[in-house]
Amino acid sequence: MKLKALITAVALATTTLCALAHDAVEVQNAWARATVKGQMATGAFMTLTADAGATLVGASSPVAGVAQVHEMKMEGGVMKMAEVKGGLNLPAGKAVELKPGGYHVMLMDLKEPLMKGASVPVTLIFKDAKGAEIKQELNLPVAMSAPGSAAKPAAMDHSMHNMHGDKPVTK
């Protein structure tokens, strides 16, 4: 009986050490943006730091039909968003920020709205320097802006667009 307990303890210790060796990507300040009824996509944001370097190659979530690593960038004066082909490089020891307007995890074909104050499970998929796949399970808080930030989402000023056919105000 003692031998069985010892074998179990060694197996658990080995599993824990393997898990620690593969948990080489630190995730900080993770959150997902809340949605409104009918909205079919949103973003998840965080800061990733890989001790030995890695590549964020994908993501998944039970609340989304599709989850991809995306980048938003200006091209010829137009904001464009697209999947990052081949994954997002995480240089060893360097923090890489996934934030609104830049790199992010895009959750698409949402099965339900993501309500502020709820949480959403997301699995990040990495490849380490040796090509081994590592999955990291997260439970992200859902918010309108980054948790802990005092900033509210910026409201867009449309006053100069004359959207309602009103005559422009002249002084």
N, C-alpha and C positions, 0 to 999 in steps of 0.2 A: 504494500500500500504506500509506503514511504517513497519507493522508487517511482511510482506513478505520479505522485505529487511533485517530486523533483523534476521529472521529465516535463510535466506541465509547466512548472515554474521556468525552466530553461526555454521552453518553446515560447512562452509569453514574453520573456526578456528578449529573445531573439526577434520576435515580431515587433516589439517596441523599438528596439535599436534600428531595425530596417525601416520602420515608419519614420523615426527621427532622421535617418540618413536621407530619406526621400522628401521630407518636409523642409527642403532647403529654400523655399520661397516664402518670405514673410509678407503677409497681407495686412495693410493698415488702412483705417478710415474708409472701409467699404460701405457702400450704400447703393440703393436702386431708386430711380426717380419714380414718384407716384404718377399714376395715370388717371384719366377721366373716362367715363363710360364711352365705349366705342373706339377708344384709342387702342391700336393693335400693336404698338411697339414702344419701347422705352430703353433707357440706358442704365448700365450698372458701372459704378466708378470706384476707384480704389488706388492705393499706392502699392506697388509690388517691388520687393527687393530680393534678388536671388543671390545667395551666398557664393555659389560657384558658377553662376551664369546659367541661364535656361532660356527657353522660348515658350511664350504663351501661344499654344497652337489651336485652342478651342475652348468652348464652354458649353454647358447644357443646363437646363432648368425644367422641372416638371410643369411650370406655369407658361412655358413658351414652346411653340412648335419648332422654332429655330433660334439658336444663340450663336453669335459670331463675334470675333474680335474685329472692331471697326476703327477707322480713322476719319476724322473730319479735317479738311484743310482747304485753304483758299487756292483756287486755280483760275487764273485769268479774271480775277474779280468776282468769282462765283464760289460759294461755299459748296464743297462736294463731300459726300460720305461714301465710303466703300469698305468692303472687307479687306483686312490686311492679309494678303496672300503669303503663305509660308509661315505665318505667325509673327508675333511681336517679340523682338530680341530683348532680353533682360540681361544686360552686361553684369558681370560679377560685382557684387557689392554696391551697385548703383541703383538708387530708387527711380522707378519709372512710374510716372503718374498717369492714371487713366482718369480723365476729367471731361466735363462737358466742353465741347468745342475741340476736342483732341482725340486721343485714343480712348476707347471705351469698349465695354462688352454690350453688344446690341441684343436685346431680347425681343424677338419678333413673333408674330402670330400668337399673341397673348391669348390664353384661354379664359382669362378673367381680368378685371381691372386690378391694379396694384394700389391698394389703399394706404394713404399716409398712416404711419403708426404700426402697420403690419410688418411682416418679414417674409423674405422670399429665399428659398433654397437655390443655390447656384453651385455648380461644379466647374472648377477651372481645370483645364487640361494643359499640362506642361510637358516639354521634352527637355531632359537634362543634357549636359555636354556630351554624354555618351550615347544619346538617342533614346534613353529609357523614358517611357511615358509615366507621368506622375499625375494623379488626380487629387485635387484638394477640394473638400466639401466646405461650403460656406453657408451661412444663414444671414442674409443682408437685411438691415433695416430699410424700410421704405419711407422716403421723405421727399419733400419738395426741393430741398437743397441739402448740401453736405451736412451731416449731423455735427453739431458743435459750431457751425459757422453762423455768424450773426447776419450774414448777407441773405437777403431775400432774392428770389429770382427777379432779374431786371424786367421791368415792364417796358414794352416797346412804345416809343413815342411816335404816333402816327399823325400828329397834328399837321404836319406839312403835306400830307397826302391828299387832303380835301376829299376824303372817302365818301362823304355823304352829299356831295353836290353843293355844299355850302359855298358861299362866296368867300374868297380869302380875306382875312382881316388885314386892313391897311391902316397905317397910322399917319 
